[in-house]
Every structure is written in structure tokens, then in C-alpha cells.
Amino acid sequence: MMRFIGRRRELELIRKELSLPRPSLIVAYGRRRVGKSRLLREAVDGTNEIYFQATRVSSTLNLEAFKAETARVLGSDPVIQSIESWEGILHYVANAAENGRKGLAVIIDEFPFVIDQDSSLPSVIQKFWDSGAPRKGSLKLILCGSAIAQMEELLAERNPLYGRKTMTLEVKQLPLRDAALFFPGYDSRQAIEAYGIFGGIPHYLQLCDPDKDIRQNVVDLLLTETGALVDEPTTLLQTELRDPGTYSSILAAIADGCTTSSEIAGRLRSDSSSLPPYIQRLSKLDLVNVNKSLDATEKERNRRYSLNDPLIAFWHHFVRSNLSAINSGFGERVYEDVIEPRLSEFMGPAFERICLDHARLYAQESVGSPAMEIGSIWGHAEFDIDVAGRTLGGSFFYGECKWQTKQIDLSVVEKLRLRSERTVYGAGKTGKNYLLFSRSGYRPEVNELAKTDTSIHLLELDDLARYPSREPALHP
């Protein structure tokens, strides 16, 4: 098994829950390929664990497969073969936890596959949990799934499991600093470009060869007819959604620069009133961001939509329209003639998303206090602000992102100051901070100003892609 990278905080949270001297009912969910199963198995460390991955078969066949895995872990027992219900096998593992297997962790992965065939299972688990059977052996029951809506439904007030879970965990994409660890030989710019293309999905990152440059990884995985990711966006939508064509068309429109409902509807030649359910579903899958300018009022309807999956954005920009050439064996030429000349242009918006994520996670490294909210400011005739936010300490900050070959000069700093004064976001507040994010560094006069003006914070690519003073644990 490949080494486990990142997820330090998630591991700590799960292990803390599992260490408690009481039973645990954990609900974990997240989109396909995000690394939920590996995270959970890393957290329990295989020492006292029954791991079962359900499949799209009948409940009876899943039950038989679960019984077989239970016998493999706990030892063959004729009693297991005689059990004919989920309630019976759950009581069996609870008894095992009570008698020598204290703290036994039972992971049921792709739990929605079982529910699809047996809708009574949540009620069965409720009855089992309320019986007190898990208590003496501190049984740890973990329900995991990629069908996000179904997993969230488990926690709804009308659901039998409402109020029983002891922990909920939504697993999202890896942040840049963790993703960069998949490419130990890359410099920070290369790591950021790789992240801008492949994103933070561990499965995609593990498919990349860290000994090859970005170009070759893109060609091998996305621009070859047999590439592992050449059909990934299509496969993802077909797996997760009904009517994948409509969802794909919406993603394509957003990738092409349509950021509002009216623009997307115009591209699809449909009524904008029909879009909200589709957008909401894509947002649930963490594929689309729905944003509002930080200085907009509650009543203003200025929502913007953006893609939250870099691979899907890259695929729609460069792969979708060139599939015929790729399937004819001209992937190398697609990279040379189409991607390479436009990669810097593509990375501009990607870099802004990376800077927003950095401020969300690590604002305290620059301004001394974590971000309480983070976003952008737009909708003004004369200016936008790429990054803006408020810290837990109550101060406001504003940021400018530049993915360009020239260094940032004083004019950029002054424009950011002026824009921060023209927005109502943070109006009248003192102690504002200014974050500059630059691909190519800063002019000497900007560096000199930052030495004396503590409100100005200059961030280089290393600041974004590398942990400052500690390396997160890399697990074999």
C-alpha cells in the first residue's frame, strides 16, 4: 500500500474519537476518489478492525459478504454462518468487542449501496445502538459513503439515526501543501501548476509519476486514449448523478467563463429557473462553488459560480474539445499547440483559488489570527478584490493575486489599498492588512516597504506550497 500523505488534522480527530472509552458511531462522507476509505483505515491502523466495502448487490449478498469478512477477522465460527440478519451480525461483533476485542472498529464503506436495497437498515442500526449492546466493548461503528445526499440524510431529524452519531466527518480535497508532498522533486511553481491541473484528490495525485515532469504526466493521464483520467469527469458524473449530460453542460459553461445563472442558462438555452437543483447537487459534490461578494447585502442576488475541481476545469478547457485528436494519438501535439501556449492563462484563476484556500487555512501565519470568513469582492464597475476576509480577532485583510512573469511593483500595493477603502467591507475599521501573492516575486521597493510597514505581507510560492517549519507525518 502506498504511503499515506497529509490529513493530519482529520487523523487526529478520528483517533481521538476512537480512543474514548465509550462506543462511537461515526458518519463519514465525501465525493468519490477523495480518500475516505484510506483515511479511515489509516486512523484505525488495521490493529482491531473489520473493514467491509458494500457493492451494488442485494442486501442479502452484502450481508453474506460482511459475515465472511467478520469470520476472516475474528476467526471462523459456525454461529456466524447461522446468522440471517444485519441485526444479528451487529450483535455478534458487539459481543466480540465485549469479549477480548474491546474498541473493535467496524467500517461499512459505501453504506448507501446497502440502504438502496434495504431501506430498513438505519432503523435496524438504531435499534441495535439503543439496545446498549455496543457499550460494554466500546464498539466503534463507522458508516462511510460517497453518496453525499444519502449520507447527510442519515443525520436528518426524521431519520432513525438522528441524535445517535458521535462524530460526523466530511472529507474534502487535500490542501496544496499536502498535495505538494506527492511531488517531492518539484519546486513550488511546479507543485502549484500540478495542483492547478490535478487538484487535491489523492487518487489523481497517486496516478501521477513524481519522477516525470508535469507535461508528461498530463500527456500520460489526460492526453492519451488509454490514459487513466482521460474520461474521469464523464465517469464521475455518470457514477454520481442521473442525467449526467445536463450536469456536464453546466460544468462546461462555467469552465468557459459563465459565472451567473443567466449566463449559464443562455449557454444551455434553458430557463435559469431550472438551474438551482442542478447547481445545488454539483455544490454538494464539491464540484461547484457558489459565492457571493463579501460586501453584498443579504438581498442582493449577485451569486457567482466557479468550478471547485481543478481536473474538471482543466478537462473542459483543454481535453473535451480535443478528444478526437487525443483518440487519434496526437496528445503530444495537443499539449504543444493548445495547452502550453495557454497554460499560464489557465493558471490565473486557478492561482486565485489557491490563494483563497491559503488565506482560509493559514491567514494566521501572516496576520496573526485565523480567518473567520474568506471570499472575494466584485460587482463594482471599477474594481474587484481577489481575496478578502475577517479574522477571529476582528481585523480585516485584502489580497491581490498575480500569476505573471513580472514582479509586483508599488502600484499594485497602492491599488489594493485604495480598493480596500472603496468597499463597504471593513469600512471604518483600522488595522487592515494587505496580502500580496506573487508568482515572480516583488520589486526591491516593495520589499523595502514591507520591512517597515507591518500591514503589508508578501507571499511567495514557497509560502503557499510548503509547510513553514514542520513536515506533516508521512505514513508508510
URJO-V946758 format. One record per pair of residues at least 24 apart in sequence whose ideal C-beta (glycine too) atoms are under 8 Angstrom apart, sorted by sequence separation. I is the first residue (numbers start at 0). J is the second residue. D is the distance in whole Angstrom. If there is no record, write none. Layout:
I_J_D + I_J_D
This chain:
48_72_7 + 49_73_8 + 175_199_7 + 181_205_7 + 185_209_7 + 189_213_6 + 317_341_8 + 351_375_8 + 366_390_6 + 368_392_4 + 395_419_8 + 411_435_7 + 430_454_8 + 432_456_6 + 434_458_6 + 13_38_7 + 17_42_7 + 174_199_6 + 182_207_7 + 184_209_6 + 203_228_6 + 249_274_7 + 286_311_6 + 316_341_8 + 367_392_7 + 13_39_7 + 17_43_7 + 62_88_7 + 172_198_6 + 173_199_4 + 178_204_6 + 181_207_7 + 183_209_6 + 184_210_7 + 278_304_7 + 362_388_7 + 368_394_7 + 58_85_8 + 73_100_7 + 172_199_3 + 173_200_8 + 182_209_5 + 363_390_8 + 436_463_7 + 6_34_7 + 10_38_7 + 14_42_6 + 171_199_8 + 172_200_6 + 173_201_6 + 181_209_6 + 185_213_8 + 203_231_8 + 249_277_6 + 317_345_8 + 358_386_5 + 362_390_6 + 366_394_7 + 397_425_8 + 407_435_6 + 9_38_6 + 13_42_4 + 249_278_7 + 316_345_6 + 359_388_8 + 395_424_7 + 355_385_8 + 358_388_6 + 366_396_5 + 395_425_3 + 407_437_5 + 10_41_6 + 173_204_7 + 246_277_6 + 250_281_7 + 354_385_7 + 355_386_6 + 365_396_8 + 384_415_7 + 406_437_7 + 6_38_5 + 10_42_6 + 85_117_8 + 110_142_4 + 112_144_8 + 121_153_6 + 128_160_8 + 245_277_6 + 249_281_7 + 313_345_7 + 354_386_6 + 382_414_8 + 387_419_8 + 407_439_8 + 9_42_8 + 103_136_6 + 105_138_7 + 107_140_8 + 110_143_6 + 111_144_5 + 312_345_8 + 395_428_5 + 406_439_5 + 407_440_8 + 408_441_8 + 409_442_7 + 412_445_6 + 3_37_7 + 89_123_8 + 93_127_8 + 102_136_7 + 105_139_7 + 107_141_7 + 109_143_7 + 110_144_5 + 111_145_8 + 125_159_4 + 129_163_8 + 246_280_7 + 253_287_7 + 351_385_5 + 362_396_7 + 384_418_5 + 394_428_7 + 397_431_7 + 399_433_8 + 401_435_8 + 404_438_8 + 405_439_6 + 406_440_5 + 407_441_5 + 408_442_5 + 411_445_8 + 6_41_8 + 85_120_6 + 89_124_7 + 101_136_5 + 102_137_5 + 103_138_6 + 104_139_4 + 105_140_5 + 106_141_5 + 107_142_6 + 108_143_5 + 109_144_6 + 111_146_4 + 114_149_7 + 124_159_7 + 125_160_6 + 128_163_5 + 246_281_6 + 351_386_8 + 383_418_8 + 384_419_7 + 387_422_8 + 395_430_8 + 396_431_7 + 397_432_8 + 398_433_7 + 399_434_8 + 401_436_7 + 403_438_6 + 404_439_6 + 406_441_5 + 407_442_7 + 409_444_6 + 100_136_7 + 101_137_6 + 102_138_8 + 103_139_7 + 105_141_7 + 107_143_7 + 108_144_7 + 109_145_7 + 124_160_6 + 250_286_7 + 382_418_5 + 389_425_7 + 394_430_5 + 395_431_5 + 396_432_4 + 397_433_6 + 398_434_4 + 399_435_6 + 400_436_4 + 401_437_5 + 402_438_5 + 403_439_6 + 406_442_5 + 408_444_7 + 409_445_6 + 412_448_7 + 86_123_5 + 90_127_7 + 96_133_7 + 102_139_6 + 104_141_6 + 106_143_6 + 121_158_6 + 122_159_4 + 250_287_7 + 312_349_7 + 387_424_6 + 394_431_7 + 395_432_7 + 396_433_7 + 397_434_7 + 398_435_7 + 399_436_7 + 401_438_6 + 408_445_6 + 3_41_5 + 85_123_5 + 89_127_5 + 94_132_8 + 97_135_4 + 98_136_7 + 111_149_4 + 121_159_5 + 125_163_7 + 249_287_8 + 358_396_7 + 384_422_7 + 387_425_8 + 394_432_6 + 396_434_6 + 398_436_6 + 401_439_8 + 407_445_6 + 84_123_8 + 85_124_8 + 93_132_4 + 96_135_8 + 97_136_4 + 111_150_7 + 121_160_5 + 382_421_7 + 406_445_8 + 409_448_7 + 86_126_7 + 90_130_8 + 93_133_5 + 96_136_3 + 110_150_7 + 240_280_7 + 309_349_6 + 358_398_6 + 381_421_8 + 86_127_6 + 95_136_7 + 96_137_7 + 263_304_7 + 65_107_7 + 90_132_6 + 93_135_8 + 94_136_7 + 96_138_4 + 260_302_7 + 376_418_8 + 379_421_7 + 49_92_7 + 89_132_8 + 93_136_6 + 259_302_7 + 305_348_8 + 309_352_8 + 379_422_8 + 412_455_7 + 240_284_8 + 259_303_6 + 260_304_8 + 354_398_6 + 93_138_5 + 239_284_6 + 258_303_4 + 259_304_7 + 307_352_8 + 92_138_7 + 258_304_6 + 354_400_4 + 376_422_5 + 257_304_8 + 258_305_7 + 305_352_7 + 376_424_6 + 386_434_6 + 351_400_5 + 350_400_6 + 386_436_8 + 61_112_7 + 89_140_8 + 253_304_5 + 61_113_5 + 253_305_7 + 254_306_6 + 350_402_4 + 47_100_6 + 253_306_5 + 349_402_8 + 49_103_7 + 51_105_8 + 53_107_7 + 47_102_6 + 48_103_8 + 49_104_7 + 51_106_7 + 53_108_7 + 54_109_7 + 58_113_6 + 61_116_7 + 347_402_5 + 47_103_5 + 48_104_5 + 49_105_5 + 50_106_5 + 51_107_6 + 52_108_4 + 53_109_5 + 56_112_8 + 250_306_7 + 346_402_5 + 47_104_6 + 48_105_8 + 49_106_7 + 51_108_7 + 52_109_6 + 53_110_7 + 55_112_5 + 254_311_7 + 48_106_7 + 50_108_7 + 54_112_6 + 58_116_4 + 254_312_5 + 53_112_4 + 57_116_5 + 58_117_4 + 343_402_7 + 53_113_5 + 55_115_7 + 56_116_7 + 255_315_7 + 343_403_8 + 43_104_4 + 250_311_6 + 254_315_4 + 58_120_7 + 254_316_6 + 43_106_7 + 251_315_5 + 250_315_6 + 40_106_7 + 366_432_5 + 39_106_6 + 365_432_7 + 251_319_7 + 366_434_8 + 39_108_8 + 365_434_6 + 36_106_8 + 36_108_5 + 35_108_8 + 303_377_7 + 235_311_8 + 301_377_8 + 358_434_7 + 301_378_5 + 232_310_7 + 231_310_7 + 232_311_5 + 293_372_7 + 299_378_8 + 357_436_8 + 354_434_8 + 293_374_5 + 228_310_7 + 232_314_5 + 292_374_7 + 293_375_7 + 294_376_5 + 354_436_4 + 231_314_7 + 232_315_7 + 291_374_7 + 292_375_7 + 293_376_5 + 295_378_7 + 290_374_6 + 292_376_5 + 294_378_8 + 17_102_7 + 290_375_7 + 292_377_5 + 292_378_5 + 350_436_7 + 17_104_7 + 350_438_7 + 229_318_7 + 366_456_7 + 365_456_4 + 221_313_7 + 146_239_8 + 221_314_7 + 229_322_8 + 365_458_7 + 145_239_7 + 293_387_5 + 293_388_8 + 43_139_8 + 221_317_8 + 222_318_7 + 229_325_7 + 221_318_6 + 364_462_8 + 222_321_8 + 224_325_6 + 357_458_7 + 39_141_6 + 223_325_7 + 224_326_5 + 222_325_5 + 364_467_7 + 24_128_6 + 39_143_6 + 224_328_7 + 226_330_8 + 354_458_8 + 357_462_8 + 22_128_8 + 224_330_8 + 357_463_5 + 36_143_7 + 203_310_6 + 223_330_5 + 35_143_5 + 200_308_8 + 222_330_3 + 24_133_8 + 221_330_8 + 222_331_7 + 354_463_7 + 35_145_7 + 198_308_6 + 199_309_8 + 200_310_7 + 353_463_6 + 22_133_4 + 198_309_4 + 222_333_5 + 22_134_6 + 197_309_7 + 198_310_5 + 218_330_5 + 222_334_6 + 21_134_7 + 172_285_7 + 196_309_6 + 197_310_6 + 218_331_6 + 22_136_8 + 23_137_8 + 25_139_7 + 27_141_6 + 31_145_5 + 171_285_6 + 195_309_6 + 196_310_7 + 22_137_6 + 23_138_8 + 25_140_7 + 27_142_7 + 28_143_7 + 30_145_6 + 194_309_7 + 21_137_6 + 22_138_5 + 23_139_4 + 24_140_5 + 25_141_4 + 26_142_5 + 27_143_5 + 28_144_5 + 29_145_7 + 197_313_8 + 218_334_6 + 20_137_6 + 22_139_7 + 23_140_7 + 25_142_7 + 26_143_8 + 27_144_8 + 28_145_7 + 30_147_7 + 196_313_5 + 217_334_6 + 19_137_8 + 22_140_7 + 23_141_8 + 24_142_8 + 28_146_8 + 29_147_7 + 195_313_8 + 28_147_5 + 214_334_6 + 217_338_7 + 17_139_5 + 28_150_4 + 27_150_8 + 28_151_7 + 26_150_6 + 214_339_8 + 26_153_6 + 26_154_6 + 294_422_5 + 293_422_8 + 294_423_5 + 294_424_4 + 293_424_5 + 38_170_6 + 148_280_8 + 151_283_8 + 26_160_8 + 35_170_5 + 148_283_6 + 24_160_7 + 34_170_7 + 147_283_5 + 172_308_8 + 33_170_5 + 147_284_6 + 26_164_5 + 33_171_7 + 24_163_5 + 25_164_7 + 33_172_6 + 34_173_8 + 24_164_5 + 25_165_7 + 26_166_7 + 27_167_8 + 28_168_8 + 29_169_6 + 24_165_5 + 25_166_5 + 26_167_5 + 27_168_4 + 28_169_6 + 29_170_3 + 23_165_5 + 24_166_8 + 25_167_8 + 26_168_7 + 27_169_8 + 28_170_7 + 29_171_6 + 22_165_8 + 23_166_7 + 25_168_7 + 27_170_6 + 21_165_8 + 16_165_7 + 16_166_5 + 192_342_7 + 195_345_7 + 195_346_5 + 13_166_7 + 12_166_7 + 192_346_6 + 195_349_4 + 13_168_7 + 191_346_8 + 194_349_8 + 195_350_7 + 12_168_7 + 195_353_7 + 9_168_7 + 191_350_7 + 194_353_7 + 9_170_7 + 191_353_6 + 37_201_7 + 34_200_8 + 6_173_7 + 33_200_6 + 34_201_4 + 5_173_5 + 32_200_5 + 33_201_7 + 34_202_7 + 4_173_8 + 5_174_8 + 32_201_7 + 33_202_8 + 32_202_4 + 5_176_8 + 6_177_7 + 32_203_7 + 5_177_3 + 4_177_6 + 5_178_8 + 5_180_7 + 4_180_5 + 4_181_6 + 175_353_6 + 175_356_7 + 174_356_6 + 175_357_7 + 174_360_6 + 4_201_7 + 32_235_8 + 1_205_6 + 31_235_6 + 31_238_6 + 31_239_6 + 30_239_8 + 188_438_7 + 33_285_8 + 30_284_5 + 30_285_5 + 29_285_8 + 30_286_8 + 191_460_6 + 194_464_8 + 187_459_8 + 188_460_5 + 191_463_7 + 187_460_4 + 191_464_6 + 187_461_5 + 190_464_5 + 187_463_7 + 187_464_4 + 187_465_6 + 179_464_5 + 179_465_7 + 176_463_8 + 175_463_6 + 176_464_6 + 175_464_6 + 176_465_7 + 176_466_5 + 180_471_7 + 180_473_7 + 177_471_7 + 176_471_8 + 41_474_6 + 7_471_5 + 7_472_6 + 5_471_6 + 4_471_8 + 4_473_6 + 3_473_7 + 4_474_8 + 2_473_6 + 3_474_4 + 2_474_6 + 3_475_8 + 2_475_5
